Amino acid sequence: MCGIIGYIGKNNALPKLIEGLKKLEYRGYDSAGIAYFHKNNIKIIKSVGRIQELEKKICFKEQSQLGIGHTRWATHGKVTEKNSHPHQVGKITIVHNGILENYQDLKKILQEKGYSFKSDTDTEVACAYIDYEYQKNPLHNMSEILKNCMNTFIGSYAIAIIVEEIPNQLFVMKKDSPLVIGLGTNEIYVASDISAFADKVSNYIILEDMEIGILTTNEYQIIKNGKRKMPTLKKIDTKNQSSDKKQFPHYMLKEIYEQSEKIQLWNTKYLNHIMELPDISKYKKIHIIGCGTAYHAGMIGKYLLEEYGNIEVNVFIASEYRYQKLFIDQNTLVIVVSQSGETADTLSCIKRVQQYKAHTLGIINTEDSSIARSVEKVIYTKAGQEVAVASTKAYTSQLYIFSMLAIRLGIINHNLTLAEIKNTYHQLPQKIKEVIHKNYDNLTSLLWNYNNIFYLGRNIDYVTMMEGSLKLKEISYIHSEAMPAGELKHGTISLMNEETCAIVMATKEELIPKTISNIKELKARGTKIVLLTLDNLTNSIEKECYDEVIWIPKMAPYVQPILNVIPLQIIAYNIAKKRGCDIDKPRNLAKSVTVE
Ligand code: F6R
């Protein structure tokens, strides 16, 4: 979602801002803009669409030592130049990530004071309000001005500000939206995440809620409640910042392939240390929360923890959980799953469950992210930076951690032996490669032109199909619906005919005959079937059951879901490619969903 970049320093700000915006592209956006000082005037350039469109409008020969930039993911107001950032009112120019919830009230107050507005955005109102406080403050004390604004603003915001009469300072403030400050040599960056400047600086500061940053070329002041504070300096870990596409046409494909080598990394990091992972069986209640793919990983987690730990687990979508009635206390463990570690809905749940004194454990990919810093304990999933909007390797990394937490309990409850477990995990990378290299051509030709595709499965396979269906929707724009295979006859089967198509997963051995019966009910109505099932069943499943089939290697149940999702990722990728979609940056989607 919206990306912020800011630069103050000895070099020309213009290429720095564009480079930073490009690094933030993966977050998702529909327009972009920059504002910079040029000969003591502020120039603003904006464009709808990709950053390349913005670049065409910029004269890079112009020199500037201070500027801000933004990629906008529309929330308030359509995707137009007028609504894109930066916004300027009076002496103030800003870029903003988040949502100002009381902007309508503030707008009325400001209109009564003579302010008028050109855009439909909450950001322009925030900008006008900063200008209003600025005009009221005779000494233009920015620390006081921004403190007053923060006391008035309701909602979430990370804001970078430049002021017409202060051409040598860059200001930032934040609450509930991420903002980091990168410290270089005679240059300082601000951004929504460190990927925007990771190759340019060695240290960074994470701005905390209700903090203000006042930055010059080589000095920074962090202010909270009117008092200067000494922030913690963090070192950039360059190992985790590689976002090179290598030989792959898309990041998504690269990240699908990477899953096999990542398993090897996770094996060294976790497999030899299973018993050092938290014992979650001591809690009376376990809740798992997440959004989208992270929620699906949580659902797989539920099946595995219940199976191997004999403990009841409930899973919730964070945007629902944050408002529902909770029956939790200090005996509850809330497991929070997130790739970005910045998802606003998920973050808000943590704040809420902490009021009930529940314990929190994060399964998080992005180190030092807001969620990672908010939970009591963190297990990092170590998937590396995931650039494609559609999550693949982050999902399998989450499943990996859940499988570890589950078999940690299974070693006691199910008499699993460590040797057996290790052998299974060591085979997994090769099995993933085998599945990736299967032939998906016929299947892609069969599926790519449908407008609706059903994803069916039972038990844990149903959850995998929820994830497969989401992948297809996100990147190919084909509507699809995941459903427990046994539920079809309770309504949805009325849609099934010669023009419909279903992908069916059947890998939970004791349920395969049941799923095959459901397939036959669909075949009888002319529905085309793509079957994903276990390779030990090649001789026992009748050919009449399917139009296309992918045989998946059979593995131990605690790793089978990791393998099962691979063909679904590839199916979605191949279909989206055949339909000519923008695979890494699907329309309307953001990688880091920092608004509610
Ligand atoms: C799907 C996808 C989203 C995210 C969801 C949660 O491919 O990427 O559904 O999984 O927005 O994001 P995180 O995991 O960053 O909290």
Residues whose N, C-alpha, C, O or C-beta is under 5 A from the ligand:
A	BS01	F6R	C291 G292 T293 A294 V337 S338 Q339 S340 G341 T343 V389 A390 S391 K591 V593
